């Protein structure tokens, strides 16, 4: 029996006003421009047989981190929270210390994809913040795109004792022409990063990167994504791949159940042990949640 863990989902409440990327002016975001939380997630997860979940920040504020921790205390399926702290601030280590009092706090995610400086991760974080991440046993979620992978590699090499997970498999440029430089950046960067055993990768967020014509059916989407999965399995293996829904962002592209069926098709040729790792075991190990609800 596989205990499934959703390694990447979001709750949010718009009234806080700190979701700078989520605006009513963007037509493609209209389906998710509203509040999302446990009441809506619970039936989706139960239908898919998902027991626990990791909540991940969607706003670059400490208020977002506290919001998610509060949500986690009211939702027994939440096994961990990946929050946000300004790692470049002089008081960032103190903030990490404060949040770590809550056992649900598992790590941080700077929104690197939204920052102009692609080298931010190697030039801006305060040394005491990175030292605190290690001392407190926290993890680092890397929200990156292909152009960030070389900087992330240098960061990983500088801090080999910090667990890192690449969110959404670094968002391969599925819709780009074959000669687009991002394809080579992605393959080279991901292959290099996979050589560092503290680096994991999330199998999430891929449907929203896939062109609409390639996700009209679950069969079509699975076939379009199969080469990517094969590469990720070759590089990271099942023990460093983490399945995630990226709900509710996922629903811009397709419903929760659609992604669940796509991944079932993708994993059809895998053995029980490999499926168990990707669908839950790797997330439990990476985030340190083997013992159940924190």
Phi and psi restraints in degrees (value plus and minus 20) as a CYANA .aco file:
   2 UNK   PHI    -104.0   -64.0
   2 UNK   PSI     105.0   145.0
   3 UNK   PHI    -107.8   -67.8
   3 UNK   PSI      90.7   130.7
   4 UNK   PHI    -105.4   -65.4
   4 UNK   PSI     121.1   161.1
   5 UNK   PHI    -148.9  -108.9
   5 UNK   PSI     107.7   147.7
   6 UNK   PHI    -102.2   -62.2
   6 UNK   PSI      87.0   127.0
   7 UNK   PHI     -99.7   -59.7
   7 UNK   PSI     -17.6    22.4
   8 UNK   PHI    -185.2  -145.2
   8 UNK   PSI      81.0   121.0
   9 UNK   PHI    -166.0  -126.0
   9 UNK   PSI     149.5   189.5
  10 UNK   PHI    -149.5  -109.5
  10 UNK   PSI     125.1   165.1
  11 UNK   PHI    -138.8   -98.8
  11 UNK   PSI     125.8   165.8
  12 UNK   PHI    -172.7  -132.7
  12 UNK   PSI     139.1   179.1
  13 UNK   PHI    -152.6  -112.6
  13 UNK   PSI      91.5   131.5
  14 UNK   PHI     -84.2   -44.2
  14 UNK   PSI     -46.0    -6.0
  15 UNK   PHI     -83.3   -43.3
  15 UNK   PSI     -37.8     2.2
  16 UNK   PHI     -89.7   -49.7
  16 UNK   PSI     -47.2    -7.2
  17 UNK   PHI      55.2    95.2
  17 UNK   PSI       0.9    40.9
  18 UNK   PHI    -134.1   -94.1
  18 UNK   PSI      -7.0    33.0
  19 UNK   PHI    -112.1   -72.1
  19 UNK   PSI      60.6   100.6
  20 UNK   PHI     -80.8   -40.8
  20 UNK   PSI     -48.6    -8.6
  21 UNK   PHI    -103.1   -63.1
  21 UNK   PSI     -39.3     0.7
  22 UNK   PHI    -121.4   -81.4
  22 UNK   PSI      76.4   116.4
  23 UNK   PHI    -144.8  -104.8
  23 UNK   PSI     134.2   174.2
  24 UNK   PHI     -93.2   -53.2
  24 UNK   PSI     -29.7    10.3
  25 UNK   PHI    -101.5   -61.5
  25 UNK   PSI     -31.4     8.6
  26 UNK   PHI    -119.0   -79.0
  26 UNK   PSI      87.0   127.0
  27 UNK   PHI     -76.5   -36.5
  27 UNK   PSI     -56.7   -16.7
  28 UNK   PHI     -90.9   -50.9
  28 UNK   PSI     -34.9     5.1
  29 UNK   PHI    -115.0   -75.0
  29 UNK   PSI     -22.5    17.5
  30 UNK   PHI     -73.1   -33.1
  30 UNK   PSI     -60.2   -20.2
  31 UNK   PHI     -83.9   -43.9
  31 UNK   PSI     -41.1    -1.1
  32 UNK   PHI    -134.7   -94.7
  32 UNK   PSI      -8.7    31.3
  33 UNK   PHI    -105.4   -65.4
  33 UNK   PSI      50.9    90.9
  34 UNK   PHI    -188.0  -148.0
  34 UNK   PSI     154.7   194.7
  35 UNK   PHI     -95.5   -55.5
  35 UNK   PSI     125.7   165.7
  36 UNK   PHI    -155.4  -115.4
  36 UNK   PSI     120.3   160.3
  37 UNK   PHI    -181.0  -141.0
  37 UNK   PSI    -182.2  -142.2
  38 UNK   PHI     -81.3   -41.3
  38 UNK   PSI     -56.4   -16.4
  39 UNK   PHI     -80.6   -40.6
  39 UNK   PSI     -55.4   -15.4
  40 UNK   PHI    -105.7   -65.7
  40 UNK   PSI     -53.9   -13.9
  41 UNK   PHI     -91.9   -51.9
  41 UNK   PSI     -56.2   -16.2
  42 UNK   PHI     -74.4   -34.4
  42 UNK   PSI     -72.3   -32.3
  43 UNK   PHI     -85.7   -45.7
  43 UNK   PSI     -52.2   -12.2
  44 UNK   PHI     -85.4   -45.4
  44 UNK   PSI     -65.7   -25.7
  45 UNK   PHI     -86.6   -46.6
  45 UNK   PSI     -62.7   -22.7
  46 UNK   PHI     -83.1   -43.1
  46 UNK   PSI     -59.3   -19.3
  47 UNK   PHI     -83.4   -43.4
  47 UNK   PSI     -51.4   -11.4
  48 UNK   PHI    -110.8   -70.8
  48 UNK   PSI     -23.1    16.9
  49 UNK   PHI      53.6    93.6
  49 UNK   PSI      11.9    51.9
  50 UNK   PHI    -118.0   -78.0
  50 UNK   PSI     101.0   141.0
  51 UNK   PHI    -105.8   -65.8
  51 UNK   PSI     -59.2   -19.2
  52 UNK   PHI    -157.1  -117.1
  52 UNK   PSI     146.8   186.8
  53 UNK   PHI    -170.5  -130.5
  53 UNK   PSI     135.5   175.5
  54 UNK   PHI    -127.7   -87.7
  54 UNK   PSI     102.4   142.4
  55 UNK   PHI    -108.2   -68.2
  55 UNK   PSI     114.2   154.2
  56 UNK   PHI    -142.4  -102.4
  56 UNK   PSI     119.8   159.8
  57 UNK   PHI     -79.7   -39.7
  57 UNK   PSI     131.0   171.0
  58 UNK   PHI    -151.5  -111.5
  58 UNK   PSI     -15.8    24.2
  59 UNK   PHI    -157.8  -117.8
  59 UNK   PSI     121.6   161.6
  60 UNK   PHI    -106.1   -66.1
  60 UNK   PSI      40.9    80.9
  61 UNK   PHI    -161.8  -121.8
  61 UNK   PSI     133.6   173.6
  62 UNK   PHI     -90.4   -50.4
  62 UNK   PSI     -44.5    -4.5
  63 UNK   PHI     -82.0   -42.0
  63 UNK   PSI     -56.1   -16.1
  64 UNK   PHI     -83.5   -43.5
  64 UNK   PSI     -62.8   -22.8
  65 UNK   PHI     -80.4   -40.4
  65 UNK   PSI     -66.0   -26.0
  66 UNK   PHI     -86.1   -46.1
  66 UNK   PSI     -58.1   -18.1
  67 UNK   PHI     -77.9   -37.9
  67 UNK   PSI     -66.6   -26.6
  68 UNK   PHI     -87.0   -47.0
  68 UNK   PSI     -58.6   -18.6
  69 UNK   PHI     -84.0   -44.0
  69 UNK   PSI     -59.8   -19.8
  70 UNK   PHI     -84.9   -44.9
  70 UNK   PSI     -61.2   -21.2
  71 UNK   PHI     -81.9   -41.9
  71 UNK   PSI     -60.1   -20.1
  72 UNK   PHI     -84.4   -44.4
  72 UNK   PSI     -53.7   -13.7
  73 UNK   PHI     -89.5   -49.5
  73 UNK   PSI     -44.5    -4.5
  74 UNK   PHI    -115.2   -75.2
  74 UNK   PSI     -23.1    16.9
  75 UNK   PHI    -148.3  -108.3
  75 UNK   PSI      83.9   123.9
  76 UNK   PHI     -86.7   -46.7
  76 UNK   PSI     -34.5     5.5
  77 UNK   PHI     -99.0   -59.0
  77 UNK   PSI     -34.5     5.5
  78 UNK   PHI     -95.9   -55.9
  78 UNK   PSI      98.2   138.2
  79 UNK   PHI    -120.4   -80.4
  79 UNK   PSI     -30.6     9.4
  80 UNK   PHI    -195.7  -155.7
  80 UNK   PSI     140.6   180.6
  81 UNK   PHI    -149.4  -109.4
  81 UNK   PSI     110.3   150.3
  82 UNK   PHI    -124.2   -84.2
  82 UNK   PSI      90.1   130.1
  83 UNK   PHI    -122.5   -82.5
  83 UNK   PSI    -181.9  -141.9
  84 UNK   PHI    -152.4  -112.4
  84 UNK   PSI     115.7   155.7
  85 UNK   PHI    -160.5  -120.5
  85 UNK   PSI     121.1   161.1
  86 UNK   PHI     -92.3   -52.3
  86 UNK   PSI      76.4   116.4
  87 UNK   PHI     -86.5   -46.5
  87 UNK   PSI     -33.4     6.6
  88 UNK   PHI    -109.0   -69.0
  88 UNK   PSI     -27.7    12.3
  89 UNK   PHI    -102.5   -62.5
  89 UNK   PSI     129.0   169.0
  90 UNK   PHI     -84.6   -44.6
  90 UNK   PSI     -47.6    -7.6
  91 UNK   PHI    -118.9   -78.9
  91 UNK   PSI      -3.9    36.1
  92 UNK   PHI     -85.4   -45.4
  92 UNK   PSI     -55.0   -15.0
  93 UNK   PHI     -83.8   -43.8
  93 UNK   PSI     -58.5   -18.5
  94 UNK   PHI     -84.6   -44.6
  94 UNK   PSI     -59.2   -19.2
  95 UNK   PHI     -84.1   -44.1
  95 UNK   PSI     -61.5   -21.5
  96 UNK   PHI     -82.9   -42.9
  96 UNK   PSI     -62.8   -22.8
  97 UNK   PHI     -78.9   -38.9
  97 UNK   PSI     -61.6   -21.6
  98 UNK   PHI     -86.2   -46.2
  98 UNK   PSI     -65.3   -25.3
  99 UNK   PHI     -90.5   -50.5
  99 UNK   PSI     -50.0   -10.0
 100 UNK   PHI     -90.1   -50.1
 100 UNK   PSI     -32.8     7.2
 101 UNK   PHI     -78.0   -38.0
 101 UNK   PSI     -51.4   -11.4
 102 UNK   PHI    -105.0   -65.0
 102 UNK   PSI      99.6   139.6
 103 UNK   PHI     -85.0   -45.0
 103 UNK   PSI     -35.1     4.9
 104 UNK   PHI     -92.8   -52.8
 104 UNK   PSI     -39.3     0.7
 105 UNK   PHI     -95.2   -55.2
 105 UNK   PSI      93.3   133.3
 106 UNK   PHI    -129.1   -89.1
 106 UNK   PSI     -39.6     0.4
 107 UNK   PHI     152.8   192.8
 107 UNK   PSI    -190.3  -150.3
 108 UNK   PHI    -151.8  -111.8
 108 UNK   PSI     139.0   179.0
 109 UNK   PHI    -160.6  -120.6
 109 UNK   PSI      81.7   121.7
 110 UNK   PHI     -91.6   -51.6
 110 UNK   PSI     123.7   163.7
 111 UNK   PHI    -106.1   -66.1
 111 UNK   PSI      50.6    90.6
 112 UNK   PHI     -79.8   -39.8
 112 UNK   PSI     -53.5   -13.5
 113 UNK   PHI     -85.3   -45.3
 113 UNK   PSI     -40.5    -0.5
 114 UNK   PHI    -116.1   -76.1
 114 UNK   PSI     -21.5    18.5
 115 UNK   PHI    -115.1   -75.1
 115 UNK   PSI     119.2   159.2
 116 UNK   PHI     -84.4   -44.4
 116 UNK   PSI     -56.5   -16.5
 117 UNK   PHI    -102.8   -62.8
 117 UNK   PSI      88.7   128.7
 118 UNK   PHI     -89.5   -49.5
 118 UNK   PSI     -35.6     4.4
 119 UNK   PHI    -118.1   -78.1
 119 UNK   PSI      -7.9    32.1
 120 UNK   PHI     -70.7   -30.7
 120 UNK   PSI     -62.4   -22.4
 121 UNK   PHI     -86.0   -46.0
 121 UNK   PSI     -41.1    -1.1
 122 UNK   PHI    -125.1   -85.1
 122 UNK   PSI     -25.5    14.5
 123 UNK   PHI    -137.8   -97.8
 123 UNK   PSI     -45.7    -5.7
 124 UNK   PHI    -126.3   -86.3
 124 UNK   PSI     -52.3   -12.3
 125 UNK   PHI     -79.1   -39.1
 125 UNK   PSI     120.2   160.2
 126 UNK   PHI     -92.2   -52.2
 126 UNK   PSI     113.3   153.3
 127 UNK   PHI     -73.7   -33.7
 127 UNK   PSI     -56.9   -16.9
 128 UNK   PHI     -88.2   -48.2
 128 UNK   PSI     -48.5    -8.5
 129 UNK   PHI     -88.3   -48.3
 129 UNK   PSI     -65.2   -25.2
 130 UNK   PHI     -86.4   -46.4
 130 UNK   PSI     -59.4   -19.4
 131 UNK   PHI     -82.2   -42.2
 131 UNK   PSI     -58.2   -18.2
 132 UNK   PHI     -88.0   -48.0
 132 UNK   PSI     -59.5   -19.5
 133 UNK   PHI     -75.2   -35.2
 133 UNK   PSI     -65.2   -25.2
 134 UNK   PHI     -89.1   -49.1
 134 UNK   PSI     -66.2   -26.2
 135 UNK   PHI     -82.6   -42.6
 135 UNK   PSI     -55.0   -15.0
 136 UNK   PHI    -109.1   -69.1
 136 UNK   PSI     -20.5    19.5
 137 UNK   PHI      49.7    89.7
 137 UNK   PSI      12.8    52.8
 138 UNK   PHI    -111.2   -71.2
 138 UNK   PSI     146.1   186.1
 139 UNK   PHI    -135.2   -95.2
 139 UNK   PSI     143.6   183.6
 140 UNK   PHI    -143.2  -103.2
 140 UNK   PSI      96.2   136.2
 141 UNK   PHI    -111.0   -71.0
 141 UNK   PSI     104.7   144.7
 142 UNK   PHI    -122.0   -82.0
 142 UNK   PSI      85.2   125.2
 143 UNK   PHI    -109.3   -69.3
 143 UNK   PSI      71.6   111.6
 144 UNK   PHI    -151.6  -111.6
 144 UNK   PSI     148.0   188.0
 145 UNK   PHI    -144.1  -104.1
 145 UNK   PSI     152.7   192.7
 146 UNK   PHI     -71.6   -31.6
 146 UNK   PSI     -56.3   -16.3
 147 UNK   PHI     -89.8   -49.8
 147 UNK   PSI     -32.0     8.0
 148 UNK   PHI    -115.0   -75.0
 148 UNK   PSI     -27.1    12.9
 149 UNK   PHI     -88.4   -48.4
 149 UNK   PSI     -53.1   -13.1
 150 UNK   PHI     -88.6   -48.6
 150 UNK   PSI     -60.2   -20.2
 151 UNK   PHI     -85.4   -45.4
 151 UNK   PSI     -61.1   -21.1
 152 UNK   PHI     -82.3   -42.3
 152 UNK   PSI     -58.7   -18.7
 153 UNK   PHI     -80.4   -40.4
 153 UNK   PSI     -63.4   -23.4
 154 UNK   PHI     -84.2   -44.2
 154 UNK   PSI     -58.0   -18.0
 155 UNK   PHI     -83.1   -43.1
 155 UNK   PSI     -66.3   -26.3
 156 UNK   PHI     -82.4   -42.4
 156 UNK   PSI     -62.2   -22.2
 157 UNK   PHI     -86.6   -46.6
 157 UNK   PSI     -52.9   -12.9
 158 UNK   PHI     -94.1   -54.1
 158 UNK   PSI     -47.2    -7.2
 159 UNK   PHI    -148.0  -108.0
 159 UNK   PSI      49.5    89.5
 160 UNK   PHI     -88.4   -48.4
 160 UNK   PSI     -31.7     8.3
 161 UNK   PHI    -120.5   -80.5
 161 UNK   PSI      -7.1    32.9
 162 UNK   PHI    -128.4   -88.4
 162 UNK   PSI      97.6   137.6
 163 UNK   PHI     -86.4   -46.4
 163 UNK   PSI     111.7   151.7
 164 UNK   PHI    -149.5  -109.5
 164 UNK   PSI     118.7   158.7
 165 UNK   PHI    -145.9  -105.9
 165 UNK   PSI     114.2   154.2
 166 UNK   PHI    -108.0   -68.0
 166 UNK   PSI      93.1   133.1
 167 UNK   PHI     -90.5   -50.5
 167 UNK   PSI     121.4   161.4
 168 UNK   PHI      33.9    73.9
 168 UNK   PSI      11.0    51.0
 169 UNK   PHI      31.0    71.0
 169 UNK   PSI      11.5    51.5
 170 UNK   PHI      43.2    83.2
 170 UNK   PSI       3.2    43.2
 171 UNK   PHI      30.7    70.7
 171 UNK   PSI      51.9    91.9
 172 UNK   PHI     -75.1   -35.1
 172 UNK   PSI     125.2   165.2
 173 UNK   PHI    -106.1   -66.1
 173 UNK   PSI      48.2    88.2
 174 UNK   PHI     -78.3   -38.3
 174 UNK   PSI     -54.7   -14.7
 175 UNK   PHI    -105.4   -65.4
 175 UNK   PSI     -25.0    15.0
 176 UNK   PHI    -101.8   -61.8
 176 UNK   PSI     134.1   174.1
 177 UNK   PHI     -79.6   -39.6
 177 UNK   PSI     139.3   179.3
 178 UNK   PHI     -79.9   -39.9
 178 UNK   PSI     -48.8    -8.8
 179 UNK   PHI    -112.3   -72.3
 179 UNK   PSI     -11.1    28.9
 180 UNK   PHI     -85.7   -45.7
 180 UNK   PSI     114.1   154.1
 181 UNK   PHI     -83.0   -43.0
 181 UNK   PSI     -42.3    -2.3
 182 UNK   PHI     -85.2   -45.2
 182 UNK   PSI     -46.7    -6.7
 183 UNK   PHI     -83.5   -43.5
 183 UNK   PSI     -67.0   -27.0
 184 UNK   PHI     -87.9   -47.9
 184 UNK   PSI     -60.8   -20.8
 185 UNK   PHI     -78.7   -38.7
 185 UNK   PSI     -61.7   -21.7
 186 UNK   PHI     -86.4   -46.4
 186 UNK   PSI     -70.8   -30.8
 187 UNK   PHI     -83.5   -43.5
 187 UNK   PSI     -66.8   -26.8
 188 UNK   PHI     -85.7   -45.7
 188 UNK   PSI     -65.9   -25.9
 189 UNK   PHI     -86.2   -46.2
 189 UNK   PSI     -63.8   -23.8
 190 UNK   PHI     -88.0   -48.0
 190 UNK   PSI     -59.5   -19.5
 191 UNK   PHI     -82.1   -42.1
 191 UNK   PSI     -62.8   -22.8
 192 UNK   PHI     -83.6   -43.6
 192 UNK   PSI     -67.3   -27.3
 193 UNK   PHI     -84.2   -44.2
 193 UNK   PSI     -53.2   -13.2
 194 UNK   PHI     -85.1   -45.1
 194 UNK   PSI     -39.3     0.7
 195 UNK   PHI     -92.4   -52.4
 195 UNK   PSI     -28.6    11.4
 196 UNK   PHI    -121.2   -81.2
 196 UNK   PSI      95.0   135.0
 197 UNK   PHI     -89.6   -49.6
 197 UNK   PSI     -33.4     6.6
 198 UNK   PHI    -105.1   -65.1
 198 UNK   PSI     -20.5    19.5
 199 UNK   PHI    -119.9   -79.9
 199 UNK   PSI     104.8   144.8
 200 UNK   PHI    -129.7   -89.7
 200 UNK   PSI     154.4   194.4
 201 UNK   PHI    -161.6  -121.6
 201 UNK   PSI     116.5   156.5
 202 UNK   PHI    -113.2   -73.2
 202 UNK   PSI     109.2   149.2
 203 UNK   PHI    -110.2   -70.2
 203 UNK   PSI      61.0   101.0
 204 UNK   PHI    -173.3  -133.3
 204 UNK   PSI     143.8   183.8
 205 UNK   PHI      48.1    88.1
 205 UNK   PSI     -10.6    29.4
 206 UNK   PHI    -101.0   -61.0
 206 UNK   PSI     -52.9   -12.9
 207 UNK   PHI     -83.8   -43.8
 207 UNK   PSI     -55.3   -15.3
 208 UNK   PHI     -92.9   -52.9
 208 UNK   PSI     -34.9     5.1
 209 UNK   PHI    -111.9   -71.9
 209 UNK   PSI     -40.3    -0.3
 210 UNK   PHI     -98.3   -58.3
 210 UNK   PSI     114.8   154.8
 211 UNK   PHI     -76.6   -36.6
 211 UNK   PSI     127.0   167.0
 212 UNK   PHI     -78.1   -38.1
 212 UNK   PSI     -55.3   -15.3
 213 UNK   PHI     -89.5   -49.5
 213 UNK   PSI     -34.6     5.4
 214 UNK   PHI    -117.3   -77.3
 214 UNK   PSI     -17.7    22.3
 215 UNK   PHI    -151.1  -111.1
 215 UNK   PSI      15.8    55.8
 216 UNK   PHI     -94.8   -54.8
 216 UNK   PSI     -48.1    -8.1
 217 UNK   PHI    -154.6  -114.6
 217 UNK   PSI     139.9   179.9
 218 UNK   PHI     -85.4   -45.4
 218 UNK   PSI     -53.7   -13.7
 219 UNK   PHI     -84.6   -44.6
 219 UNK   PSI     -65.3   -25.3
 220 UNK   PHI     -84.0   -44.0
 220 UNK   PSI     -63.0   -23.0
 221 UNK   PHI     -84.7   -44.7
 221 UNK   PSI     -62.4   -22.4
 222 UNK   PHI     -82.9   -42.9
 222 UNK   PSI     -62.6   -22.6
 223 UNK   PHI     -86.3   -46.3
 223 UNK   PSI     -57.2   -17.2
 224 UNK   PHI     -86.4   -46.4
 224 UNK   PSI     -53.2   -13.2
 225 UNK   PHI    -111.0   -71.0
 225 UNK   PSI     -32.7     7.3
 226 UNK   PHI     -78.0   -38.0
 226 UNK   PSI     -64.0   -24.0
 227 UNK   PHI     -79.9   -39.9
 227 UNK   PSI     -55.6   -15.6
 228 UNK   PHI     -86.4   -46.4
 228 UNK   PSI     -65.6   -25.6
 229 UNK   PHI     -80.7   -40.7
 229 UNK   PSI     -62.7   -22.7
 230 UNK   PHI     -80.2   -40.2
 230 UNK   PSI     -61.9   -21.9
 231 UNK   PHI     -84.2   -44.2
 231 UNK   PSI     -64.9   -24.9
 232 UNK   PHI     -83.9   -43.9
 232 UNK   PSI     -58.7   -18.7
 233 UNK   PHI     -85.6   -45.6
 233 UNK   PSI     -60.2   -20.2
 234 UNK   PHI     -82.4   -42.4
 234 UNK   PSI     -60.3   -20.3
 235 UNK   PHI    -100.7   -60.7
 235 UNK   PSI     -70.6   -30.6
 236 UNK   PHI    -120.3   -80.3
 236 UNK   PSI     -45.5    -5.5
 237 UNK   PHI      53.6    93.6
 237 UNK   PSI     142.8   182.8
 238 UNK   PHI     -85.6   -45.6
 238 UNK   PSI     -44.5    -4.5
 239 UNK   PHI     -97.3   -57.3
 239 UNK   PSI     -26.3    13.7
 240 UNK   PHI    -145.9  -105.9
 240 UNK   PSI       1.0    41.0
 241 UNK   PHI    -131.2   -91.2
 241 UNK   PSI     114.3   154.3
 242 UNK   PHI    -142.0  -102.0
 242 UNK   PSI     102.3   142.3
 243 UNK   PHI     -97.3   -57.3
 243 UNK   PSI     118.8   158.8
 244 UNK   PHI    -166.1  -126.1
 244 UNK   PSI     133.6   173.6
 245 UNK   PHI    -108.0   -68.0
 245 UNK   PSI     -50.0   -10.0
 246 UNK   PHI      35.3    75.3
 246 UNK   PSI      10.6    50.6
 247 UNK   PHI     -92.7   -52.7
 247 UNK   PSI     122.0   162.0
 248 UNK   PHI    -111.5   -71.5
 248 UNK   PSI     -19.0    21.0
 249 UNK   PHI     -76.0   -36.0
 249 UNK   PSI     -56.2   -16.2
 250 UNK   PHI     -66.6   -26.6
 250 UNK   PSI     -58.0   -18.0
 251 UNK   PHI     -91.9   -51.9
 251 UNK   PSI     -28.5    11.5
 252 UNK   PHI     -82.4   -42.4
 252 UNK   PSI     -54.1   -14.1
 253 UNK   PHI    -116.3   -76.3
 253 UNK   PSI     -76.3   -36.3
 254 UNK   PHI    -173.0  -133.0
 254 UNK   PSI     142.7   182.7
 255 UNK   PHI     -87.7   -47.7
 255 UNK   PSI     143.3   183.3
 256 UNK   PHI     -74.3   -34.3
 256 UNK   PSI     -68.2   -28.2
 257 UNK   PHI     -83.0   -43.0
 257 UNK   PSI     -50.2   -10.2
 258 UNK   PHI     -83.6   -43.6
 258 UNK   PSI     -68.5   -28.5
 259 UNK   PHI     -84.2   -44.2
 259 UNK   PSI     -57.6   -17.6
 260 UNK   PHI     -81.2   -41.2
 260 UNK   PSI     -62.1   -22.1
 261 UNK   PHI     -91.8   -51.8
 261 UNK   PSI     -56.3   -16.3
 262 UNK   PHI     -80.0   -40.0
 262 UNK   PSI     -65.4   -25.4
 263 UNK   PHI     -89.5   -49.5
 263 UNK   PSI     -52.6   -12.6
 264 UNK   PHI     -80.5   -40.5
 264 UNK   PSI     -61.4   -21.4
 265 UNK   PHI     -85.5   -45.5
 265 UNK   PSI     -62.3   -22.3
 266 UNK   PHI     -83.4   -43.4
 266 UNK   PSI     -55.1   -15.1
 267 UNK   PHI    -111.3   -71.3
 267 UNK   PSI     -17.0    23.0
 268 UNK   PHI     -77.1   -37.1
 268 UNK   PSI     -54.5   -14.5
 269 UNK   PHI    -108.2   -68.2
 269 UNK   PSI     -20.0    20.0
 270 UNK   PHI    -108.2   -68.2
 270 UNK   PSI     135.6   175.6
 271 UNK   PHI     -98.0   -58.0
 271 UNK   PSI     149.8   189.8
 272 UNK   PHI     -78.2   -38.2
 272 UNK   PSI     -62.9   -22.9
 273 UNK   PHI     -84.6   -44.6
 273 UNK   PSI     -62.4   -22.4
 274 UNK   PHI     -85.2   -45.2
 274 UNK   PSI     -63.1   -23.1
 275 UNK   PHI     -83.8   -43.8
 275 UNK   PSI     -61.9   -21.9
 276 UNK   PHI     -81.7   -41.7
 276 UNK   PSI     -57.3   -17.3
 277 UNK   PHI     -85.5   -45.5
 277 UNK   PSI     -71.7   -31.7
 278 UNK   PHI     -87.5   -47.5
 278 UNK   PSI     -57.0   -17.0
 279 UNK   PHI    -103.8   -63.8
 279 UNK   PSI     -27.7    12.3
 280 UNK   PHI    -190.3  -150.3
 280 UNK   PSI     -64.1   -24.1
 281 UNK   PHI     -81.6   -41.6
 281 UNK   PSI     -61.1   -21.1
 282 UNK   PHI     -86.8   -46.8
 282 UNK   PSI     -59.5   -19.5
 283 UNK   PHI     -84.8   -44.8
 283 UNK   PSI     -63.0   -23.0
 284 UNK   PHI     -81.0   -41.0
 284 UNK   PSI     -62.2   -22.2
 285 UNK   PHI     -89.8   -49.8
 285 UNK   PSI     -65.8   -25.8
 286 UNK   PHI     -83.4   -43.4
 286 UNK   PSI     -66.3   -26.3
 287 UNK   PHI    -109.8   -69.8
 287 UNK   PSI     -20.1    19.9
 288 UNK   PHI      47.0    87.0
 288 UNK   PSI      26.8    66.8
 289 UNK   PHI    -138.8   -98.8
 289 UNK   PSI       4.6    44.6
 290 UNK   PHI     -77.7   -37.7
 290 UNK   PSI     -49.1    -9.1
 291 UNK   PHI    -102.4   -62.4
 291 UNK   PSI     -13.3    26.7
 292 UNK   PHI      81.1   121.1
 292 UNK   PSI    -182.0  -142.0
 293 UNK   PHI     -82.7   -42.7
 293 UNK   PSI     107.8   147.8
